[in-house]
Amino acid sequence: MLTVKARNDQLIGIVDNALDSIKTKEAIAMLQNIGLTNKKTLVVIPEKNAVIEKSMSNIPRVKTIHAMYVNPVDLLHYDKVLVFA
């Protein structure tokens, strides 16, 4: 499933954590810069990160999930996958 998402330009990777504090406004601005506004987005994080989880939790159509819990149902449901490394 991830290969299909990558081929269709639906997989985006971020190496640097762009969020410094728990603020939904910063998370929305980051998603806008990447071009992910108004898209169902699955945010995959490698480990527990309270800043990302809490900042993204109030944004509609965005779900945050830990990498070890990624599943085919979520990959099919969401338009874009944003992966933090």
Secondary structure, 3 states (H helix, E strand, C coil): CHHHHHHCCCEEEECCCCCCCCCHHHHHHHHHHHCCCCCCEEEEECCCCHHHHHHHCCCCCEEEEEHHHCCHHHHHHCCEEEEEC
